[in-house]
Amino acid sequence: MSFGLLAGGARPAVAEAAGGICALDWTSAQALLSLGIVPRGLPEIDRYRRSVIEPAVPDGVADIGARAEPNLELLDRLAPARFVTDGMLSAVRGRLERIAPLTLYQSFDTGSVEGGRPRGQLAFAIASLRGLADGLGMVDAADRAIARLDEALEEARAGLIGRERRPLYVLSVLDGRRVLIHGRNSLYQDVLDRLGIENAWTGPSGPYGHATVTMDRLTGRPDAGLVNIGSEGKRALEALADLPLFAGLPFLREDRVTILPPILFYGGVPTAERFVRLLGERLPQRHG
């Protein structure tokens, strides 16, 4: 399979057009697809289609194996002109570089808390996508991807006009009691800021903008709504609402829960676009 472009994509640099680009991780794949580039290969395609979903992977893209351990023999046969990587495969970097040059793409700033204050993840993601597009000779494609995000934000803001905007806990249920909750240095924080919605979680969060806590920690904002990312969380939340320990949580008792399908929370511009669009579509009127 040669280097491909999705409909409307700009023409890539000649070197990449000759042999194609392989994405070595999901965030790199998302970025390339958002620029209109069909990767020659990417890892764990079936799981990507279940867990990341957007941008969609067209048929015919080679599955290069596990994200943590790509199939180097297959990559050698594919002979891409370039790899795009988040830098996590340092153990096999030398072998990869013997096949094709590496371009580093990082969509999430894991050093985003500076002096106790978070820096903007969305600004970092936009700059990273522009940098990748510039290196591939596709500046206009980045402009289009960012314009799609801006349009989604405008549509969501318009839908919130005249409505009470409750603070929101943004999380994913992990098991019967624990949740992965997104804090001030998350990408979701920047999206909520642009929508004029307060993040109800003010506790600590790790380098990827989230923390693992038990559900009973979510008592600080009784006026808040809850947004669960991951469709499988609906059943777990319904079960929690039946337990005396959690039934008193206002967002469960008053059904202030919004369920979103899976989103790759550190995926940069494509993640932000997917999150804001789904939130705008699914946040009920009564949730504010």
ZIDA-V696151 format. One record per residue. N is the residue number from 1. PHI is phi in radians with two decimals (999 if undefined). OMEGA is omega in radians with two decimals (NA if undefined). NEAR is the number of other ideal C-beta (glycine too) atoms within 8 Angstrom. Layout:
n->N phi->PHI omega->OMEGA near->NEAR
n->N phi->PHI omega->OMEGA near->NEAR
//
This chain:
n->1 phi->999 omega->3.12 near->7
n->2 phi->-1.47 omega->3.07 near->7
n->3 phi->-0.95 omega->-3.10 near->14
n->4 phi->-2.08 omega->3.03 near->9
n->5 phi->-2.18 omega->3.01 near->11
n->6 phi->-1.26 omega->-3.10 near->10
n->7 phi->-0.97 omega->3.11 near->5
n->8 phi->1.52 omega->-3.11 near->5
n->9 phi->-1.28 omega->3.09 near->12
n->10 phi->-1.34 omega->-3.14 near->9
n->11 phi->-1.33 omega->-3.09 near->6
n->12 phi->-1.37 omega->3.04 near->13
n->13 phi->-1.06 omega->-3.02 near->8
n->14 phi->-1.05 omega->-3.09 near->6
n->15 phi->-1.05 omega->3.14 near->8
n->16 phi->-1.27 omega->-3.13 near->13
n->17 phi->-1.09 omega->-3.08 near->10
n->18 phi->-1.26 omega->-3.01 near->7
n->19 phi->-2.27 omega->3.12 near->12
n->20 phi->1.50 omega->-3.12 near->13
n->21 phi->-2.15 omega->2.99 near->15
n->22 phi->-1.83 omega->3.01 near->17
n->23 phi->-1.60 omega->-3.09 near->16
n->24 phi->-1.67 omega->-3.13 near->15
n->25 phi->-2.71 omega->-3.05 near->12
n->26 phi->-1.27 omega->-3.13 near->14
n->27 phi->-1.17 omega->3.07 near->15
n->28 phi->-1.14 omega->3.11 near->14
n->29 phi->-1.10 omega->3.10 near->15
n->30 phi->-1.01 omega->-3.10 near->17
n->31 phi->-1.10 omega->-3.14 near->18
n->32 phi->-1.08 omega->-3.13 near->13
n->33 phi->-1.12 omega->3.12 near->15
n->34 phi->-1.20 omega->3.08 near->11
n->35 phi->-1.52 omega->-3.13 near->15
n->36 phi->1.60 omega->-3.11 near->13
n->37 phi->-1.71 omega->3.01 near->16
n->38 phi->-1.55 omega->3.14 near->11
n->39 phi->-1.10 omega->3.04 near->14
n->40 phi->-1.20 omega->3.10 near->14
n->41 phi->-2.78 omega->3.04 near->13
n->42 phi->-2.75 omega->-3.03 near->17
n->43 phi->-1.47 omega->2.96 near->15
n->44 phi->0.83 omega->-3.04 near->11
n->45 phi->-1.09 omega->-3.13 near->10
n->46 phi->-1.06 omega->3.12 near->7
n->47 phi->-1.19 omega->3.06 near->7
n->48 phi->-0.99 omega->-3.09 near->14
n->49 phi->-1.15 omega->3.10 near->10
n->50 phi->-1.57 omega->-2.95 near->7
n->51 phi->-1.82 omega->-3.11 near->8
n->52 phi->-1.86 omega->2.98 near->11
n->53 phi->1.32 omega->-3.08 near->11
n->54 phi->-2.11 omega->-0.23 near->8
n->55 phi->-1.08 omega->-3.06 near->7
n->56 phi->-1.18 omega->3.08 near->7
n->57 phi->-1.59 omega->3.11 near->10
n->58 phi->-1.18 omega->3.03 near->8
n->59 phi->-1.09 omega->3.07 near->3
n->60 phi->1.69 omega->3.10 near->4
n->61 phi->-1.36 omega->-3.11 near->13
n->62 phi->-1.29 omega->3.02 near->10
n->63 phi->-1.53 omega->-3.02 near->10
n->64 phi->-1.64 omega->3.08 near->13
n->65 phi->1.80 omega->-3.07 near->9
n->66 phi->-1.29 omega->3.10 near->7
n->67 phi->-1.09 omega->-3.11 near->10
n->68 phi->-1.43 omega->-3.08 near->5
n->69 phi->-2.63 omega->-3.12 near->5
n->70 phi->-1.17 omega->3.13 near->13
n->71 phi->-1.39 omega->-3.05 near->7
n->72 phi->-1.17 omega->3.11 near->10
n->73 phi->-1.15 omega->3.10 near->6
n->74 phi->-1.13 omega->3.12 near->12
n->75 phi->-1.05 omega->3.11 near->15
n->76 phi->-1.11 omega->3.12 near->8
n->77 phi->-1.21 omega->3.12 near->6
n->78 phi->-1.16 omega->3.07 near->12
n->79 phi->0.85 omega->3.12 near->7
n->80 phi->-1.21 omega->3.07 near->14
n->81 phi->-1.38 omega->-3.07 near->11
n->82 phi->-2.82 omega->2.93 near->13
n->83 phi->-1.86 omega->2.92 near->15
n->84 phi->-2.00 omega->-2.98 near->15
n->85 phi->-2.51 omega->3.04 near->15
n->86 phi->-1.48 omega->3.07 near->11
n->87 phi->1.57 omega->-3.05 near->7
n->88 phi->-1.46 omega->-3.09 near->8
n->89 phi->-1.76 omega->-3.06 near->12
n->90 phi->-1.09 omega->-3.09 near->6
n->91 phi->-1.16 omega->-3.13 near->4
n->92 phi->-2.03 omega->-3.09 near->9
n->93 phi->-1.01 omega->-3.12 near->9
n->94 phi->-1.05 omega->-3.13 near->6
n->95 phi->-1.17 omega->3.10 near->8
n->96 phi->-1.13 omega->-3.10 near->15
n->97 phi->-1.18 omega->3.06 near->9
n->98 phi->-1.29 omega->3.10 near->5
n->99 phi->-1.58 omega->-3.09 near->11
n->100 phi->-2.85 omega->3.09 near->12
n->101 phi->-1.17 omega->-3.12 near->6
n->102 phi->-1.82 omega->2.96 near->11
n->103 phi->-1.99 omega->-3.12 near->11
n->104 phi->-1.45 omega->3.06 near->7
n->105 phi->-2.31 omega->3.11 near->13
n->106 phi->-2.11 omega->-3.05 near->9
n->107 phi->-1.58 omega->-3.04 near->15
n->108 phi->-2.28 omega->-3.13 near->15
n->109 phi->-1.60 omega->-3.11 near->8
n->110 phi->-1.28 omega->3.02 near->6
n->111 phi->-1.80 omega->-2.93 near->6
n->112 phi->-1.37 omega->3.07 near->14
n->113 phi->-1.76 omega->-3.06 near->9
n->114 phi->-2.25 omega->-3.12 near->8
n->115 phi->1.08 omega->-3.14 near->3
n->116 phi->1.43 omega->-3.11 near->4
n->117 phi->-2.05 omega->-3.12 near->6
n->118 phi->-1.27 omega->2.98 near->10
n->119 phi->-1.53 omega->-3.03 near->11
n->120 phi->-1.36 omega->3.10 near->8
n->121 phi->-1.21 omega->-3.09 near->16
n->122 phi->-1.18 omega->3.08 near->12
n->123 phi->-1.09 omega->3.10 near->9
n->124 phi->-1.10 omega->-3.12 near->12
n->125 phi->-1.12 omega->3.14 near->15
n->126 phi->-1.13 omega->3.12 near->10
n->127 phi->-1.10 omega->3.14 near->8
n->128 phi->-1.14 omega->3.13 near->13
n->129 phi->-1.15 omega->3.09 near->17
n->130 phi->-1.09 omega->3.13 near->11
n->131 phi->-1.12 omega->3.10 near->9
n->132 phi->-1.10 omega->-3.12 near->14
n->133 phi->-1.10 omega->3.13 near->13
n->134 phi->-1.09 omega->3.14 near->10
n->135 phi->-1.14 omega->3.13 near->7
n->136 phi->-1.70 omega->-3.14 near->13
n->137 phi->1.25 omega->-3.05 near->9
n->138 phi->-2.31 omega->-3.09 near->15
n->139 phi->-1.02 omega->-3.11 near->9
n->140 phi->-1.09 omega->-3.14 near->7
n->141 phi->-1.17 omega->3.07 near->13
n->142 phi->-1.13 omega->3.10 near->14
n->143 phi->-1.01 omega->-3.13 near->8
n->144 phi->-1.19 omega->3.13 near->10
n->145 phi->-1.10 omega->3.14 near->15
n->146 phi->-1.24 omega->3.08 near->12
n->147 phi->-1.12 omega->3.10 near->8
n->148 phi->-1.12 omega->3.08 near->9
n->149 phi->-1.10 omega->3.14 near->12
n->150 phi->-1.04 omega->3.13 near->8
n->151 phi->-1.13 omega->3.12 near->8
n->152 phi->-1.11 omega->3.10 near->12
n->153 phi->-1.11 omega->3.13 near->12
n->154 phi->-1.09 omega->-3.14 near->8
n->155 phi->-1.13 omega->3.13 near->10
n->156 phi->-1.17 omega->3.11 near->13
n->157 phi->-1.06 omega->3.13 near->11
n->158 phi->-1.08 omega->3.13 near->7
n->159 phi->-1.21 omega->-3.13 near->8
n->160 phi->-1.61 omega->-3.10 near->12
n->161 phi->-1.05 omega->3.11 near->6
n->162 phi->1.41 omega->-3.13 near->3
n->163 phi->-1.88 omega->3.02 near->8
n->164 phi->-1.15 omega->-3.10 near->4
n->165 phi->-1.89 omega->3.12 near->9
n->166 phi->-1.18 omega->2.90 near->11
n->167 phi->-1.08 omega->-3.10 near->11
n->168 phi->-2.24 omega->2.84 near->13
n->169 phi->-1.50 omega->3.11 near->15
n->170 phi->-1.93 omega->-2.98 near->12
n->171 phi->-2.72 omega->2.97 near->13
n->172 phi->-2.29 omega->3.09 near->9
n->173 phi->-1.22 omega->-3.13 near->12
n->174 phi->-1.69 omega->-3.14 near->7
n->175 phi->-2.73 omega->-3.06 near->6
n->176 phi->-1.05 omega->-3.07 near->6
n->177 phi->-2.38 omega->-3.03 near->7
n->178 phi->-1.70 omega->3.10 near->11
n->179 phi->-2.32 omega->2.99 near->12
n->180 phi->-1.72 omega->-3.01 near->10
n->181 phi->-1.96 omega->-3.01 near->15
n->182 phi->-1.77 omega->-3.01 near->14
n->183 phi->-1.90 omega->-2.96 near->15
n->184 phi->-1.20 omega->3.14 near->10
n->185 phi->-1.77 omega->3.09 near->12
n->186 phi->-1.57 omega->3.02 near->15
n->187 phi->-1.13 omega->-3.14 near->17
n->188 phi->-1.10 omega->3.10 near->12
n->189 phi->-1.00 omega->-3.14 near->15
n->190 phi->-1.13 omega->3.12 near->13
n->191 phi->-1.17 omega->3.10 near->14
n->192 phi->-1.05 omega->3.11 near->12
n->193 phi->-1.01 omega->-3.11 near->8
n->194 phi->-1.24 omega->3.08 near->10
n->195 phi->-1.67 omega->-3.11 near->13
n->196 phi->1.25 omega->3.12 near->7
n->197 phi->-1.98 omega->-3.12 near->11
n->198 phi->-1.44 omega->2.99 near->7
n->199 phi->-1.39 omega->-3.08 near->15
n->200 phi->-1.25 omega->-3.12 near->12
n->201 phi->-1.55 omega->3.11 near->12
n->202 phi->-2.00 omega->3.12 near->7
n->203 phi->-1.34 omega->-3.11 near->9
n->204 phi->-1.20 omega->3.04 near->5
n->205 phi->-2.56 omega->-3.05 near->13
n->206 phi->-1.48 omega->-3.05 near->7
n->207 phi->-1.06 omega->3.10 near->7
n->208 phi->-1.68 omega->2.99 near->9
n->209 phi->1.45 omega->-3.12 near->18
n->210 phi->-2.37 omega->3.07 near->12
n->211 phi->-2.45 omega->3.05 near->10
n->212 phi->-1.76 omega->-3.12 near->8
n->213 phi->-2.39 omega->3.04 near->10
n->214 phi->-1.50 omega->-3.04 near->7
n->215 phi->-1.00 omega->-3.11 near->11
n->216 phi->-1.18 omega->3.07 near->8
n->217 phi->-1.31 omega->-3.04 near->8
n->218 phi->-1.65 omega->-3.13 near->16
n->219 phi->-1.97 omega->-3.04 near->6
n->220 phi->-1.23 omega->-3.12 near->6
n->221 phi->-2.22 omega->-3.12 near->8
n->222 phi->-1.12 omega->3.13 near->5
n->223 phi->-1.52 omega->-2.99 near->6
n->224 phi->-1.38 omega->2.89 near->14
n->225 phi->-1.74 omega->-3.14 near->15
n->226 phi->-2.19 omega->3.04 near->14
n->227 phi->-2.01 omega->3.09 near->13
n->228 phi->-1.76 omega->3.11 near->14
n->229 phi->-1.69 omega->-3.07 near->13
n->230 phi->2.05 omega->-3.03 near->10
n->231 phi->-1.05 omega->-3.11 near->8
n->232 phi->-1.19 omega->-3.13 near->7
n->233 phi->-1.24 omega->-3.07 near->12
n->234 phi->-1.06 omega->-3.12 near->9
n->235 phi->-1.14 omega->3.14 near->7
n->236 phi->-1.12 omega->3.14 near->11
n->237 phi->-1.18 omega->3.09 near->14
n->238 phi->-1.11 omega->3.11 near->8
n->239 phi->-1.17 omega->3.12 near->9
n->240 phi->-1.09 omega->-3.11 near->12
n->241 phi->-1.10 omega->3.13 near->10
n->242 phi->-1.54 omega->-3.12 near->6
n->243 phi->-1.60 omega->-3.11 near->8
n->244 phi->-0.96 omega->-3.10 near->5
n->245 phi->-1.10 omega->-3.05 near->5
n->246 phi->-1.92 omega->-3.06 near->11
n->247 phi->-1.06 omega->-3.12 near->10
n->248 phi->-1.40 omega->3.11 near->6
n->249 phi->-1.11 omega->-2.99 near->10
n->250 phi->-1.00 omega->-3.09 near->10
n->251 phi->-1.19 omega->3.04 near->12
n->252 phi->-1.40 omega->-3.10 near->13
n->253 phi->-1.09 omega->-3.07 near->9
n->254 phi->-1.77 omega->3.07 near->6
n->255 phi->0.97 omega->3.06 near->5
n->256 phi->-1.74 omega->-3.07 near->11
n->257 phi->-2.14 omega->3.06 near->11
n->258 phi->-2.04 omega->-3.13 near->12
n->259 phi->-1.82 omega->3.04 near->10
n->260 phi->-1.93 omega->3.06 near->13
n->261 phi->-1.22 omega->-3.08 near->9
n->262 phi->-1.00 omega->3.07 near->10
n->263 phi->-2.49 omega->3.08 near->12
n->264 phi->-1.41 omega->-2.86 near->11
n->265 phi->-1.21 omega->-3.14 near->13
n->266 phi->-1.94 omega->-2.99 near->11
n->267 phi->-1.53 omega->3.04 near->15
n->268 phi->1.36 omega->-3.03 near->15
n->269 phi->-1.02 omega->3.11 near->16
n->270 phi->-1.05 omega->3.08 near->14
n->271 phi->-1.12 omega->-3.12 near->16
n->272 phi->-1.06 omega->3.13 near->14
n->273 phi->-1.10 omega->-3.13 near->13
n->274 phi->-1.11 omega->-3.12 near->11
n->275 phi->-1.09 omega->-3.07 near->14
n->276 phi->-1.19 omega->3.13 near->15
n->277 phi->-1.17 omega->3.14 near->11
n->278 phi->-1.14 omega->3.12 near->11
n->279 phi->-1.11 omega->3.12 near->14
n->280 phi->-1.08 omega->-3.13 near->12
n->281 phi->-1.32 omega->-2.89 near->6
n->282 phi->-1.96 omega->3.14 near->9
n->283 phi->-1.29 omega->-3.05 near->9
n->284 phi->-1.17 omega->3.14 near->6
n->285 phi->-0.99 omega->-3.04 near->4
n->286 phi->-1.26 omega->3.13 near->5
n->287 phi->-1.42 omega->3.14 near->9
n->288 phi->1.28 omega->NA near->7
//
